[in-house]
Amino acid sequence: THLHIQLLTLPEAMLLKMSVCKGYYITPFSNRVHVITWNVGSATPPDDITSLLGLNVGDGNTDMYIIGLQEVNSMINKRLKDALFTDQWSEVCMERLSPFGYVLVTSQRMQGVLLLIFAKYFHLPFLRGVQTETTRTGLGGYWGNKGGVSARMSVYGHTICFLNCHLPAHMENSDQRMEDFESILQQQQFEGQASTGVLDHDVVFWFGDLNFRIDELEMQVVKSAIDNNKFSILWEKDQLNMAKDSETVLEGFQEGPLKFPPTYKFDVGTNTYDTSGKKRKPAWTDRILWRLRATAPVGAGKRGSISGLTSGTKVTQHSYRSHMEFMISDHKPVSSIFTLQVRETRVDIPLVTIIVEDEWNSVADATPIFKLAPNYSRSSWDWIGLYKVGFKHYKDYVGYVWDNFLSHLMNVLPTVFQVTFTEEELPKGSGDFILGYYSNNMSSIVGVTEPFQVIAMVILKGLLTENFENLSTVCSVSLKTLRKMDKWRTKVEVAGLKNYN
C-alpha cells in the first residue's frame, strides 16, 4: 500500500540538514595520525605487528595510519604475483587494522617502496582528491629501487601530502641524498588548483629510509654513546640534522628529538649492531619529519620557525620511537604519533548523505534514501556498496547496486534518490553492515552510513515494486519511506543542526 502526498509537503529543510555519520560537524577539527617507516630488508611480514601499530595499548582514537615501507620483496615473479593479487605486507596490515574500523584509502608501490594509507571508515567521505605519485632516482632516474612515493589528499578541506622515500646509501653520499630529495620534490606534481607540488600542501609528512649517517665520530665513540644513552652527542653529528642549517630545501621541516638508539645496522634476528666484515657504523637512517606550509616567502623569518605558517594549522607530536622487538631486518621500524589541529573544519558535509533502517529483517527494509550535495557531479558509473563492518577496502563489498538503478524520490528535490537491493545483492547471514556510495569521478567513497544490523532474511518478494505516478505533481512513497522521513526529521531536531547551502 502506498500513500500519495503533495511534493511540497515533504520536509526539504530536513533533507538539507541531515547527516548520519558521526564526526561530520567538528569545529575545531582534530585528527590523530600514526606514521610508521620500516626498511623490511625483503623479509616476509612477522606473525604479529600489533605492537608496531599500537593496537595493544591504543585508546582507539587514532584516525589515520600512514605506513611507509622500503625494500619490500621486488623480485620479478613476486611482483607479478603482487600485481595479480596484493603484496603480503598490504595484506597483513589490512588484516590487523580492518577489525578496528580502518579502511585502506589508497596505496602506491614503486618496486620495493610501498606506501599505505588507512583511515577510520567514517572519515572516508572527507578524504577527497586522493592522488599518488612516484619518482625514480636509482641509476639516474631509470630504476625504482631508490626514490619516493607519495599520496596527497584533502582531509576535511585541509591539504596533506605523505611522502615515503628511500634515498642513496653510504656515508659519503650525503650530498647525493639531498639532490635526490630535491629532485623528488621537483618532479612530483599533482592535478588540481589547490596543491600542485608536495610543498604546496598545508601539511607534509616526510619519512622513510633517508639513509643519513653519523659523521666524523669513530665507531667506538658512537657505540659508547649508545650504551650510555648519550644520544645528543650523536645527534650533533647527524648528517640530516647538520644539513638543516645549510640546505634551503629542508627549510620548515621539523623533527622530534631522537631519544631512541640508531635504527641501523643490526644483525638480522638480533638487537646487536653489525658484526659482519663491513661493520657499518650505527645510524638513524629511518626518520619521520613534518612541515607546515609557509604563508611568507621562503627565507623570511627564522629558519625552521613555526611562525608565519598556515593559519590555524597545528601539528603536535606525541611520540617518536623505534621498535626493537622486530628483528626480521637489519633496520628497526620507527613510528610517530601526531595530532593535527585546525581552527575550523572547511568541509563538514558529505557529498552523499544516506539514510537506512536501523535493522534490515526483510527485503522491504533494503531501500536506502540518498541525498546528493548540489556540487556533486554524479556519474552513471557510481555505485552503492554494502559492506560488512570491518571491511578492508572499497572493493571489499558483500553486494552493490549501480547508480543507474537509483530512482528519483521526488521531483521538487531532484538530488534525492532511493535504491533497492535485490535478494541476490543481500547477505545470506546476519551481521553488522555499512553502506558506502562510491564516486567513479573521484575514485573514492563519498558517503557512508553508521553500522546497521542485517537479520537473516525471509525474502518477501513483490514488496519492492514502487509505483511513481504523475511526477509533476505527486509521488508515490511507501509507508517504510515515510517512517524513514519521520526518523530523519527526528534526528535533525535532536541534533539541532544549522542549515547549509
N, C-alpha and C positions, 0 to 999 in steps of 0.2 A: 504494500500500500504506500502511496506517495501523497504528499501534500503539495498543492500548488500555492506559491506565495509570490507577492509582488517583489521584484528585484530591489526596489528602493527601500524596502523594509529590512533588508539584510544589514547587519552591523558592519558597515565599511570601515569606520574608525577602529573598530575592534580588530579587523583583519590587518590594518596597517600597523597596529601596535604589537601584535603578538610575536613572541619569540619563545620557543620551548626549551632551548638548551641553556644549561647553567653557564654563567660566566659571560653572557653576551653583553651585559650592561656593567662595565667595570670602569670606574673613573676614580682615582688614577689606576693605571694598569701595571701589574707586576707579574713577571714571568721568570720562573726558575729554570735555569739551563744547566745541564750536566754534560761537560765536554770531556771526551776521552781520546787520547792518542796512544798508539802502540805499534811499534815495528815488530811484527809477529814472526819474522825470520822464516817464512814459508811453512810454518808449523800448522798443523790442524788445530782447531779450537780445543781448549780444555773442556773437561766434562762439566765444569761449573764456573760461570762468570758472575755469580750472584754478588760477590763482594766488590767486584770491579764496578758493577752497576749501582752499588749501594742499596740493593733491594733488601739486604738483610738488616739494615739499620735505617732504611729510608722511612720518612714520615708520609710518603705518598704525595708530597707537594711538588715534586719535580714535574715541570710542564713539558720539557723537551730534552731528548738525549741526542747528542751530536757525537758520532763515533768516527774517528779517522784512523785508518789502518794503513800500514806500509808493509811491503814485501809479502803481500798475500800471494800464495802459490799461483804463478802465472805461466806454468808450462803449457804448451800448445794444446795437448789433449785435455788438460784440466780446464783451460779457458773455453774450449768447445763445449765441455760438459756444463760449465757455469753459464754459458750463453743459452743453452737449451733449457736449463733449469735455473737454479740460483746457486751462488757460492756457499760454501759451508759456513763462513763467518756471518754472512747475512742471515742464514737460516738460524744459527744458534742465537743471534741477537733477537730475532723476531720471536723465537720460541720462548725466550726468557722474559721479554718485555710485553708481549701481547696479553698475557693473563692479567697484567696490571693496567690494561686500558691504553697501551701505547701502540700507535699505528705507524707503519713506515710511510713517511711523507714522500721521500724521494731518495734515490741512491745514484752514485756515479762512480764508475771504475775506469781507471787507466792502467792496464796491466796489473801491477801489484799494489797500486794506490787506490784505496777504496774509501768512500765517504757515505755514511748512512745517517739519515735524519729521521728521528722518531718524535711524535707528539701525542699527547692525550687526544682521544678521539673527538672531544667536544671543541678542541681548538681548530680542527681541520677547516671549517668554513672561513676562518680568519687568517689562514696561511695562504696568501694569494700571490700570483705572479711568480710561481716557482720556476726557476731556470737553473741549469747546470752548465759548467764549462770545464774543459780540460786543456792543459798546456804541457807539452813535452819539452824537456830540456836536456835529456840524455842524448849523447852523440850529436851534439849541436842542434838539438831540436827534432831529431828523427826517431828517437827511441823514448818510450814512455816509462822506462824504469825509474827515471827521476822527473820531477816536475810538480805540478799542482792540479788538484781537482777541487771544484768549488760548487756551492749551491747558494742561491740567493732567493729571497722571498720577502714579502711584506707581511709582518706579524702585527695584526690589529692596526694596520696603517703605517707602521714604522719599518723601514727597510733594514734588513740584516743580511750579511754575507758570511758564510762559513768557508774557510779556505784551508784545505789539508795539503801539506807539502812534504815531499821527500827531496831534500837538497843534496848536493855533492858531498861525498865523504872526505876524510883525511884532514889532518891538522893544517896543512899548507894551503887548503882551498877556501879559506875564509872569504877572500875577495870574490871568488867564483860563486860562492853561495849567495852573496849579496847581489851579484849580477843576475843570477838565475831568478832570485826573488823579484827583482825589479822587472825582469823580462816577463814573468808570470803576471804581474800587475798590469803591465802594458798590454799584453795580449788578450787578457780576459775582459771581454766587453759583452754586456748584456743588452737585450732588447728593451725598449720602453723609454719613457721620458724621464721618470723619476731618478733612476740609477743606471748609469751606463757602465761604469767601471767598479772594481772592487772597493776602492777607497771613497766612492761616491755614496756609499750606504751610511745610514745613521750609525750602525754598529758593525764592526768587523771582528770576527774571531779568526785568528791565525794560529795554526797548530800543526804538529807533525814531527817527523824525524828531521829536524832542521840541521842536525849534524855539526853544530858549533862545538868547539873543543875548548879545553882549558890551556891557555897559552903560558909559555915561559917557565912554569913551575915543573920541577923534576918529579918523576914517578913517586919517589919515597915521600916527598913533601905532600903530594896530593893524597896519598893513602893515609898518611899520618893525620892530615886534616879531617879526612873522612872518619877515621877511627875515633877521633876526639870531638866529632860533631862541630868542628870549626869551619862551617861551610862558607862563612863570609870571606875567608882567605881565598877560597877558590872562586867565589862569585866575582871578586875584583878582577880576576884574570880570565873570566869567561868571555869568549870572543863576541858573542851576541851582546852581552852587557856593555862591553867596551865600544862596540860599533854604534851604539845609540848616541854617542857623543859626536859622531862624525858623519854618519850616513843619513842623508836627508830623507830617504825612503822609509826610515824607521821612525820618523817624527810622529809623535802622537801615540805610538804603540806602548802599551803598558803590560807589565808582568808582575805577578806577586812574588814575594821573596822565596828563594829556593831553600827551603828548610828540610829537604829530604836528600839522601845521598845521590850522587850521579847515577844515571839510569843505564849507562853503557860503559864498558862492555863486560858481560858476565859469561862464565862457562855455563853452557846450556844445562838445565837441570839442577842448578845450584844458585846460591847467593854469593858466590866467590867471583871476584873480578878476574879478568882474563889471565890464565896461566899458560896460554899457548906460547909458541915461539915468538909471536908478534908482540905479546904483552902490551896491548893497547892501553893507553892512559885513560882512566875513568873520565867520563864527561857527561854533562847534561845535554845530551843530543835531542832529547824528547821534550818539547816545550808547548806551552799554551799561552798566547798573548791576546790582547784585545785592543780595540781602538774606537774612539768616538769621532764622528765626522766633525771637522773643524768648520766653524762659521766664518772665521777670519782667514785671510790668505796664509798659505804655508810660510812659515818663517816669522809670523807675527807673534810676539809674546815669547814667553819662556819655553824652551824646548821640553817636550814631554808634559807640559802642564795640562791640566784638565779644564782650565778656564777657557772661555771662548769657544766651547764645544756646542754640539747640537742642543738647543734649548729644551729643557725638560727631560732629557735623557740621562740616565744614571746607571752605571754598572757597578755592582758590589760583588767582590769575590769572597766567598765564604770558606773555601778550602782549595788547596793546591798541594797534591801529594803523589807519591809513587805507590806502587802495589808490589811489594817484594815477594808476596806469596806465589806469584806467577813466574814459572821457570822454564817455559817451553821455548823461549827465545833468548838471544844474548842481550836483548833490551828488556827493561821493565816498563809496564804500562804506566801512564801518568793521567791523572784526572783532576778536574777542577769544577767546582760548583759556583754558579753565578746567579745573582738576581738582576734582571733588567727592569728598571722602573722608569715609567714615563709619566709626565704630568697629567696627560689625558689620553684616552683612547680615541684614535682617529677613525677607526672602523669598529662599530659595535653591533651592527645589524647584519644578519646573514643575507646572502643574495637569494637564498631559497629558504623559506620557513615551512616546516612540516608539522602537521598535527595528526596524531594517531590515537586510536583507542588504547587505554592502559593495558587491556588484555585482548588478545585475539583468540576466541574459542570457536569461531566459525568463519567461513569464507566471507560472510557478510561484514565481518569486522575489518577485513583486509582491504579497506578502501580509504587510504590516507588522503588528506587535502594538502595542496601545495600553494603557497603564495610566493610569486616571483617578484623580486625587487624591480622598480621601474628601470633601473640602469643595467639590469641583467640581460645579456644577449643570449637568447635561447637557441639551441641547435636541435635538429631532429635526431642527432646522434647522441644527445644527452640520454642518460638512463638513471633509474632509481634502483638501488641495490638493497637487498635485505641481508643484513649481516648478523651473525651470531656474536654476542658480546665476547670480546677477546679476539676479534678478527685481526689479521696481521697487516694487510694492505688493501688497497681499494679494489683489487680483483678477487679478494678472498670472500666472495659473497655466497649465500645459500641460493638465492634466486634474484632475478632482476626483471624490470619492465622498461621497454624503450619509451622515450619521451613522446613519440608519436602515438602512443596509446593513451596519453593524457586526454581527459575530457574537460572542456570548459564547464565550470560550475555555474557561472552567471556572466551575462554579457555587460553588465554595468561595471564589473571588475574583471577585465579581460585577462588579468595576470593571476587569477585564481583557478586552480585545476583540481581534478580528482582523478585518481588512478585506481585500477583494480588489479590485485594479484590473483591469478587463477590458481586452481588446485595444483597444477604442475609446478608453479613457482613458489609454493609454500613448503616449509619444512615438514617432514613426516612426524617428527617428535616434538616434545615440549622444550622450552628454554627461554632465555632472555635474549632479545634481539634489538637491533638498531636499524633504522632506515637512513640511507645516505643518498643524496642527489649528486650524481657525477656530471660535471660540465665537460663536454668534449672540447670546447674552445679554450678552456682554462686548464684542462688536463688535471683536474683535482676535484675533490668533494667540496661542494659549496653550500651544503645544508645537511644537518643531521638531526635526529631526534634523541631524546633521552631513552634509556633502555625501557622496553615494554615486554610483557610476557606473552608468549605464544603457547597455548594449551593444545595438546594433541587433538587435532581437529576431526570432527564429524563433518564431512563436506556436505554442505547444503546447496545442492545445485539449483540453479534457477533464481537464487536470491540476488544475483549480481547484475540483472538487467536494469539499466537505467533508461527511463523514457524522458527525453528532453523535447518539449513541445513549445511552440510559439516563443522562441528565444528572444524575440524583440521586446516582449512584454513580461513573460513569466518564465520560470524554470522549474523543473521537477526535482525536488530534493527529498531524499528518503528520510524516514524517522531517525535512522542512525546518524545521518549527516546533521540533522537538526540538533541532536544531542551533542554532537561534536562542536557545533557552533556555540551552543549554550555553555559547554565546558570551556571553550576558547574564551568566551566573554568573561566567565568567572575568573579564569587565570589572569586575565588582563586587569580586572578590577582589583584583585588581590595584590598584584604586583605594583599597581599604581604607576604604570609606565607612562612616559610622555609620548605625545605624537611625534612621528618623524615623517619627513617628506621624502 
